[in-house]
Amino acid sequence: MTPPDITPHLPEQIASPQADRLRKFLQHVDASLPGNLSIYIYGSAAVALYLADDSENYEYGYTRDIDVGAMEPERVADLAVDSEIVDPPIHLQLYDVTRWMVHPDWKVATIDLSYLVETTRLEVRVLHPVDLIITKLERAGDQDLEDGQLLRHRYIDDVEFVRRRTREAAGFYPLNPRIVGQVEYSFAAIFEEEIELQDLV
């Protein structure tokens, strides 16, 4: 199942200090690379980039890491860059996105935001907003729910699609009653609709 096209809703420029800080850091990484590299970003940094032109609604603080769910090719050494280029400091955190609940086709659906951060060697791909929300459902923290609500209001019209994709993602994830409860709670908090996952446990 292919997520909806969100191209018309993508930011054309960076207005928020949070996103501008990410751009400066990613440009620093870009300048340090000996060759081309693609990174796949999720987490709070991804949300900040998706809302880069919305400084009014996305100013809750500064993330100290950029979650990199995968990279191609696997050249970790190329990413050992000085994090003091921005204040407060930031670093790339290599943490496989599949450790969270996510649809197996997540990589195919990623969005290229290199144009926004103005990098050349570094291709910056971000989880589709639908998949980004799915990774946050299990965590169920206040910030995760707020991120999900912000993404939902800007990028998502079809809640039924998100429900189906979430159920498909859950089918590939080691569920237990605690995780199911958290996912169902988060889904309802973000979308104001229910999702039933008990039959998958």
C-alpha positions as CSV (number, residue, x, y, z in Angstrom):
1,M,0.0,0.0,0.0
2,T,1.4,3.3,-1.1
3,P,1.1,6.3,1.3
4,P,-0.6,9.4,-0.1
5,D,1.3,12.0,-2.0
6,I,2.2,14.9,0.4
7,T,4.2,17.0,-2.1
8,P,1.7,19.9,-2.1
9,H,2.0,20.2,1.7
10,L,5.8,20.1,2.0
11,P,7.6,23.3,3.3
12,E,9.2,25.5,0.7
13,Q,11.5,27.2,3.1
14,I,12.8,27.1,6.7
15,A,11.3,29.5,9.1
16,S,11.6,27.8,12.5
17,P,14.9,28.1,14.5
18,Q,14.7,24.3,15.3
19,A,14.7,23.4,11.6
20,D,17.4,26.0,10.8
21,R,19.6,24.5,13.4
22,L,19.1,21.1,11.8
23,R,19.9,22.5,8.3
24,K,23.2,24.1,9.6
25,F,24.3,20.8,11.1
26,L,23.3,18.7,8.1
27,Q,25.2,21.1,5.8
28,H,28.2,20.6,8.0
29,V,27.9,16.9,7.6
30,D,27.4,17.4,3.8
31,A,30.6,19.4,3.5
32,S,32.6,16.7,5.4
33,L,31.6,13.8,3.2
34,P,34.1,12.3,0.7
35,G,31.3,11.0,-1.5
36,N,27.5,10.7,-1.8
37,L,25.5,9.3,1.1
38,S,21.8,8.8,1.8
39,I,20.5,8.9,5.3
40,Y,17.0,8.1,6.5
41,I,15.7,10.3,9.3
42,Y,12.9,9.8,11.8
43,G,12.1,11.1,15.3
44,S,11.7,14.7,16.4
45,A,14.2,16.0,13.8
46,A,12.0,14.6,11.1
47,V,9.0,16.3,12.5
48,A,10.9,19.6,12.7
49,L,11.8,19.4,9.1
50,Y,8.2,18.6,8.0
51,L,7.1,21.7,9.9
52,A,10.1,23.8,9.0
53,D,8.0,26.7,7.8
54,D,5.7,26.7,10.9
55,S,7.6,28.4,13.6
56,E,4.5,29.3,15.5
57,N,3.3,25.8,16.1
58,Y,6.6,24.0,16.4
59,E,8.8,25.7,19.0
60,Y,8.8,23.3,22.0
61,G,12.5,22.9,22.2
62,Y,15.7,21.7,20.6
63,T,16.4,18.1,19.9
64,R,20.0,17.0,20.7
65,D,20.1,14.2,18.2
66,I,19.0,13.3,14.7
67,D,17.7,9.7,14.6
68,V,19.1,8.0,11.5
69,G,17.2,4.8,10.8
70,A,19.4,3.6,8.0
71,M,22.1,4.9,5.6
72,E,23.3,3.9,2.1
73,P,26.1,3.0,1.8
74,E,26.9,1.9,5.4
75,R,29.7,4.4,6.0
76,V,29.5,5.2,9.6
77,A,33.0,6.7,9.8
78,D,32.0,9.4,7.3
79,L,29.5,10.7,9.9
80,A,32.0,11.4,12.7
81,V,31.6,15.1,12.6
82,D,31.9,17.9,15.2
83,S,28.6,18.4,16.9
84,E,29.6,21.8,18.3
85,I,28.8,23.5,14.9
86,V,25.4,24.5,16.4
87,D,24.2,25.5,19.9
88,P,23.0,23.5,21.7
89,P,25.2,20.7,20.2
90,I,23.6,18.0,18.1
91,H,24.7,14.7,16.8
92,L,23.6,11.9,14.5
93,Q,22.2,8.9,16.4
94,L,22.3,5.7,14.5
95,Y,19.4,3.7,15.7
96,D,17.7,1.2,13.3
97,V,14.1,2.4,12.8
98,T,12.9,-1.2,12.6
99,R,13.4,-1.4,16.4
100,W,10.2,0.5,16.5
101,M,6.9,-0.6,15.0
102,V,7.1,0.5,11.3
103,H,5.7,-0.7,8.0
104,P,8.1,-3.0,6.2
105,D,7.9,-0.8,3.1
106,W,8.9,2.3,5.0
107,K,12.0,3.0,3.0
108,V,10.1,3.0,-0.3
109,A,7.8,5.7,1.0
110,T,10.4,8.1,2.4
111,I,10.5,11.7,1.2
112,D,13.6,13.5,-0.1
113,L,14.0,16.8,1.8
114,S,17.6,17.5,0.6
115,Y,16.2,20.6,-1.2
116,L,15.0,22.0,2.1
117,V,18.3,21.6,4.0
118,E,20.3,22.5,0.8
119,T,22.7,19.6,0.8
120,T,24.5,18.2,-2.2
121,R,26.5,15.0,-1.3
122,L,24.1,14.2,1.5
123,E,20.7,12.9,0.5
124,V,18.3,13.6,3.4
125,R,15.3,11.2,3.3
126,V,12.6,11.4,5.9
127,L,10.0,8.8,6.9
128,H,6.7,9.5,5.3
129,P,4.5,11.3,7.9
130,V,2.2,8.2,8.1
131,D,5.1,6.0,8.9
132,L,6.7,8.6,11.2
133,I,3.5,8.6,13.3
134,I,3.4,4.8,13.4
135,T,6.9,4.8,15.0
136,K,5.6,7.1,17.7
137,L,2.5,5.1,18.7
138,E,4.3,2.6,20.9
139,R,6.2,5.3,22.8
140,A,3.0,7.2,23.7
141,G,4.8,10.1,25.4
142,D,3.3,13.6,25.5
143,Q,5.8,14.9,22.9
144,D,5.2,11.9,20.6
145,L,1.4,12.5,20.7
146,E,1.9,16.2,20.0
147,D,4.2,15.4,17.1
148,G,1.6,13.0,15.8
149,Q,-1.2,15.6,16.1
150,L,0.9,18.2,14.2
151,L,1.7,15.9,11.4
152,R,-1.9,14.6,11.2
153,H,-3.3,18.1,10.8
154,R,-0.9,19.1,8.1
155,Y,-0.4,15.9,6.1
156,I,-3.1,13.3,6.7
157,D,-6.6,13.3,5.4
158,D,-7.3,9.6,5.3
159,V,-7.3,8.2,8.8
160,E,-8.6,4.8,7.5
161,F,-5.4,4.5,5.4
162,V,-3.3,5.1,8.5
163,R,-5.3,2.5,10.4
164,R,-4.7,-0.1,7.7
165,R,-1.0,0.7,7.5
166,T,-0.7,0.6,11.3
167,R,-2.3,-2.9,11.4
168,E,0.0,-4.1,8.6
169,A,3.0,-2.7,10.5
170,A,1.8,-4.4,13.7
171,G,1.7,-7.7,11.9
172,F,5.5,-7.6,11.5
173,Y,6.2,-6.4,15.1
174,P,6.5,-8.5,18.3
175,L,3.4,-7.4,20.1
176,N,2.3,-7.9,23.6
177,P,-0.7,-6.6,25.6
178,R,1.3,-3.6,26.9
179,I,2.4,-2.5,23.5
180,V,-1.1,-3.0,22.0
181,G,-2.6,-0.9,24.8
182,Q,-0.1,1.9,24.2
183,V,-0.6,1.9,20.4
184,E,-4.4,1.9,20.8
185,Y,-4.2,4.8,23.3
186,S,-1.8,6.9,21.1
187,F,-3.9,6.3,17.9
188,A,-7.0,7.5,19.6
189,A,-5.2,10.5,21.1
190,I,-3.8,11.6,17.7
191,F,-6.7,10.7,15.4
192,E,-9.7,10.8,17.7
193,E,-10.7,7.4,16.3
194,E,-10.2,3.9,17.6
195,I,-7.9,1.1,16.3
196,E,-8.3,-2.5,17.3
197,L,-5.1,-4.6,17.5
198,Q,-6.0,-7.2,20.2
199,D,-6.6,-9.8,17.5
200,L,-3.0,-9.6,16.5
201,V,-1.5,-10.6,19.8
